[in-house]
Amino acid sequence: MTDTITAAITLPTPQRRIVTAVPGPKSLALHERRLAAVPVGVNSALPAYIARAHGAILVDVDGNQFLDFGSGIGVTTIGHTDDAVVAAASEQLKRLTHAAFTISPYEGYVRVAELLAEHTPGTHAKKTVLQNSGAEAVENGVKIARKYTGRGGIAVLDHAYHGRTSLTMAMTFKAMPYASGFGPFPGDIYRTSSSYPFHDGLSGAAAAKKTIVHLEKSVGASDLACLIVEPIQGEGGFQVPAEGYLPALQEWCTANGIVFIADEIQSGMARTGKYFASEHFGIVPDLVLSAKGIAGGLPLSAITGRAEIMDAAHPGGLGGTFGGNPVSCAAAIAVFDEIESKGLLGRATVIGEVLRAGLLELQKKYDIIGDVRGIGAMQAIELVVPGTHEHNSAALGKIVAFAAGQGVLLLTAGTHGNVLRFLPSLAMSDDQLRDGLGVLDDALAAL
Ligand SMILES: *Cc1c(COP(=O)(O)O)cnc(C)c1O
């Protein structure tokens, strides 16, 4: 059956607009079909079925328009159905949709590798492997680090999120919902403290010392292949580490022959006003992982790193059928072009300023906002029991539901489910941002 329900929906205007209950009758009908055909393990935050999208607006099958503060979890960073991405991918679809780079290579893959070498931190010689998903990028980063070092240990941080494959869910901090009941898990993964200034109150140097001492005592530096960090933690709650924390970890890794990996799957690709968030902290990771925003909505991920580390894997040791699909590569090249030609790094910075100013205003008004944090178009608020640092997850669900009913799509995050995160596309206008902040104000007032 073709999707006759969605065919009638036209391109959105740039405003939110609610014309039915949310979810509306057509979404509810689709939801019935979905419940019969799709397992409950896959759920949807807001079961309004989307028919079209453009810029910062999603339109559902009932014609409701949502202002999108999630961007499909930070994927459509340059905007939904960006014209240049659509044109490049459409053109590529007609020329070559698949050849398997490990069988028959093509230029797009090489071009994406060149662009990543140019735009990831550091001026050293770099090489890139392309895959499909973020979890695959993490898996391959670990493979390469192990082969290069001849060691097994993987160090990860509290509150980290690295994916849902066997290895990456074992590397992820939060058991529920990601890992609970899905074991046994691969071994040789060592978890240690992160920097979470709102809760630990530690300076970067003190937090780094804690992280490092724990690893030295519980594993020993000489058994570690890699330490993987998200420069700004994503699912964990947008924790921005204290100043000096990440450089201290990098220094320790370098001194001990440990590959320092930045998982920039959520924080990279212009999200924070730089190509990669690592740049804000003055770190130059050995390996940088990209995915989410890299191809404007098409599946693509990348492992970019020091040439000598990347070349440690033997010929044939890296690959995969779909990795670096030509259509995804064409879209990624268009994303890099758009970031440059539209000045989107600057736009991400401005969006950050507008959002942050608005969120700080709301913090003055509502004492359940304990913390406002983030960089660029990656901002969050942490909800607390007023007057304490205790997590307040009960309020979060109410805010998200209220906003959805008003046509604003908000995402949650945080180990304790008490963080509201904002990942607007860089196509979101100041008017749209302020409109969304107004709805958030109403949602907080209605609590
Ligand atoms: C989303 C995410 C992943 C996993 O990416 P998938 O494409 O979902 O496999 C890994 N790391 C971080 C930081 C992420 O945000």
The ligand as a Gaussian input file, in Angstrom:
#p B3LYP/6-31G(d) Opt

LIG

0 1
 C       23.225000       9.222000      18.526000
 C       24.552000       8.993000      19.093000
 C       25.266000       7.813000      18.871000
 C       24.692000       6.648000      18.111000
 O       24.340000       6.987000      16.797000
 P       23.314000       6.063000      15.974000
 O       23.344000       6.647000      14.600000
 O       21.999000       6.177000      16.647000
 O       23.867000       4.682000      16.031000
 C       26.537000       7.720000      19.407000
 N       27.079000       8.719000      20.106000
 C       26.432000       9.878000      20.333000
 C       27.100000      10.964000      21.103000
 C       25.136000      10.043000      19.856000
 O       24.478000      11.188000      20.108000

